[in-house]
Amino acid sequence: MIDIRDLRGVVPYLPTPLTAAGQVDEAALKRLCRHLVTEGVHGLTPLGSTGEFAYLDFAAKERVVATTVEAADGHVPVIAGVAATTTRDAVAQAKRWAALGADGILAVLEAYFPISDQGVIDYFTAIADATDAPVTLYTNPNFQRSDLTMEAIDALSHHPNILFLKDASTNTGRLLSILNRTEGRIGVFAASSHITVAVMMIGGRGWLAGPSCLVPRQSVRLFDLCRTGHWEQAMALQRDLWAVNQVFARYNLAGAVKAGLRLQGFDCGDPAPPQARLTEEQVEAVRRALEKVGAL
């Protein structure tokens, strides 16, 4: 197991390649993972939002995690997504992914009915207690019925195995509030919905994002510029990469990432139904954005 306690950098949210029959395309996933590692990313996250975790059964998720661990081959850490509506299911996933070799857990709460702050805290605490794999909290107010409040984040930041938080809001001020409130107990990662240079400037550790699968080299370059304090150059590159983020924000995320990867020669299939693949016009918009940043 790779020690991720000082994790920093660019960690792409992987798509889940699917065959026409809806099965996990393990060969396509391995090829993409190895490409991303070669391009210099600092980790891999299967079963994030881009990975369509909500559309996969347990067996499919198991194959995704096992395949990613095999492809990473110890070169970079694998931080596997755990998402469930029940605590028991989430704990089972965490234990299985750790047994398969995942170096960390990305914890997501799916909720049908609203859940109290204490219920949210209990859910994430159970995941963190389940294994020795460090946990990254994932908060996405656009999709989560029961999001993590500042009070819940503060409480969870005291757990010795909850080390990071990835925030997918568009509120960078919220990230600064989290950093101030938790006083160094939890490291913050941005999403593609944030201007990542700004997040790095306020003390962020990097970003976990689906579009990084399409611009890994450029993303790593941006991180290096931020890490070394070359802010003017970083912002110049950020302006170009922001256009990519804006395109992907307009469409189905998994569909947009898979469409872009197909343009680059990585056929990951279509999004899981009932999601739709991008139209020709939408694919052309993705093409233009990738061409602008030299990713085609």
N, C-alpha and C positions, 0 to 999 in steps of 0.2 A: 504494500500500500504506500502511495506517495503521500508525504506529509504536506497538507495544503494549508496549514495554519498561517502561513504568510502569503497566501495566494494573491497575486496581482496580475493584471493584464487583460488580454482579450480572450474570452471563452465563448465560442460560438454556440448558439442553440441549434442543434442539428435537426434537419428535417428527417422524417421517417420515410425512406424510400419504400414504395409499395408496388407490387406487381399488379397486372390487370385483374388478377383474381383477389386482390386485397391482402396478399401475404407480404410480410416484411422481406424486402429484397436485400439480403445480407451482403451479397457481393457488391452492390451499388453503395451500401452504407460503408463498407470497409474501404472502398476506393476513395470515397469522399473524405473519410476520416484521415486516411494517410496523406491525402493531398493537403488538408488543412494543417496537419502536423508539419509537413514539409515547408509550408508557407510561414511557419513560425508562431502559430497561436499558442496560448499558454495553458489551454485545457479544452475539454470537450464536454458539452452538456446534452446528453440524450434525454428525451421525454420532457423538454420544456414546451412552451407554447407552440413554437415552430414545429416541434416533433409530434404535434397532434395527439397528445396523451389522452385527451378526452374521447378519442375515437378508437382507441386500441384496447383489446382485452388483456388480461394478465399475461397470457402466453406470448402475445405479440410484444408486450413491453419487456418481458424476460429476454426475448431474442434480441431486441434492440440494445439492451444494456450489455448482454454477453458479447454481442458482435462489436460494440464500441470498445469495450475493455480489451478484446482481442486485437482490434485494429490499433488502438493506442499503444499497446505493447510496452507500457511503462514509460513511454517518452514524455507524455503529459498526463496530468490527472484527469480522471473521468468523474464528473459530478452528476449523478443520475437523478432524474426527477421522480419524486413521490407525490402523488395527488390522489385524493380520495374524499368521499363524503363521510366515511366512517373512520374513526380512529383505529379500529382493529385492522381494517384493510390497509391503511397507511403504514402501520407498524409492520405488517406482513411484507409490504413492498420494500420498506427500508431494510429489513433483515435480509431479504432475498437479494436485493441489489448489492448489499455489502458482501454477501457470501459469493456473489459472482465477480467480485473484485473492484467494485466502485470505490473510489477514494473519498468521495463526499456525497452528500445528499442535498438536493434542491427540494425544499418542502413547500407544497402548495396545498391550500385548503379549498376544496370544492364544497359548495353549500347550496342546498335547495331552499331550506328555511333559514331565516336569520339566526345567528348564534351569538351568544353573549361574549363579552371580552374574556370571561373566565373560561368559557368553552373553547375559544380560540387558543388561549394560552395552554390549556390542557392538551389540546390536539398536537400542537407543535412540541410541547414538552415530551409527550409520549414518543414522538418520532426521534427526538434528540436522545431519549433514554434507551432507545431500542438497539443502537449499535455504537461503536466507537468512531464511526465516520462523521467528520464535522458537518454541521448542517448550515445551509444557506436558506434563510427565509425568503420567500418570494411573495411580494405584495403587488397586486395589480387591481386597483380600484375600478378599472373599466370592466372587469369580468367577474370579480369575486363578490358574491352577495354579502359575505362577512369579511371585510378587509381588516387588516391589522391597524389598530389605532396606535397613537403615540404611546399611550399607557401600556398597551400590550407589548409593543416592541421593547419598551424600557424593561418591563418585567422579564421578557424572554432573553434579553441581552445579558442577564446575570447567570444564565445557564452555561456551564463550562463547555458544552459541546455545540452551542449555537454561536457561530463565529462571524457570520456574514449576513447581509441582507441585500437582495436585488429588488429595486423599486422600479415599477413600470408605469408610474404616473408621469405626467408631464410637468410636475411641480418640483423644480430643483430646490426651491426654498424648503420644501419638506425634507429633502435629503440633508440640508444643512441643519435643520431642526433635529433630525435623527442623530446626526453626528454630535451635536451639542448635548443632546439629552443623554445619550449612552456613554459619553465621555471616554471613547476609545475602546469600549468593550466589544463593539461590533463593527466590522468593516463594511463599507457601503459600495455596492456596484451599481452602475447605471444600466439602463436599457436603451434601445434605439430611439425611444420616445424622448430622451434627454439629449441636450447638447453636451456631448461627452467631455469636451475640453473644459467646460464650466464645472462639471462634476469632478474632474481631476483637480482643478484649481482649488476647490473647497475641501479636498482631502479624500476624494474617492479613490478606490483601488483599481478601477478599470471598468469593463462592461461585459455583460452577458447578453448577447443579442443575435437574433436570427440572421439579419442582413450581413453580419460579419462572415457568414459562410461564403458570400459572394465577393466580398472585398477583404479577404484575410490579410493579404500583404499590406494593403493600404491601412487597414485597421491597426496592425502591429506597428507600422510606421508612425501612425498618430499617437499610439500609446508611448512609443519611445521618445517622441518629441515632447510629450507632456512630462514624462518621467525625468527628462533632462532639463526641463524648464525653458524649452524653446517655444514659448507661447505664441509668438507672432507667426512662426512657421506652422505651428499646430493649428492655429485658427484658419490659415489659408487652406490647409488640407481639409479641415472640418467643414468649411463652406461647401466644398465639392461633395464630400461624403453626406452632408445633410440632404442634398438633393436625392440621394439614394433612399434615405430614410423617409422622405416625404412621399416618394412613389409607393413604397411598400406600405405606408400608413393608409393609403387609399384603397388597398385591395385586401383580399383574404391573405393573411400572412404566409401560411404554408403554401398556398397556391402561387404567390408571388416569388417566394424563395425557390420553389421547385421550377417555376418558369425560368427564372434567371439562371439556375444551375443547368437547366437543359440547354440554354444558349451557350453556356460555357463547356458543354460536352459531358455533363454529369446528369444522366437521365434518372431521376428519382421517382418517376411516375407522376400520377395526379394526386391531388388532395383526396382524403377519404370522404366518400359521399356521406351526407348530402352537400358537402362543400363542392363548389364548382371550380374547374380549371379556369385560368384567365382567358379572356377573349383575345383574338389576334391584335386588336387595338391596344389592349392592356399590356400584352407581351411586348408590343412595340415601345410602349412607354418605359417598360423595364429595360429594354435594350438600349434606349437612348441614355438612360441614367447610368447604366454600366459603362457604356462607351465613354461618357464624359469623364469618368474617373479611371479610365484605362483598364477596366476589368473585362474587356472583350477584345 
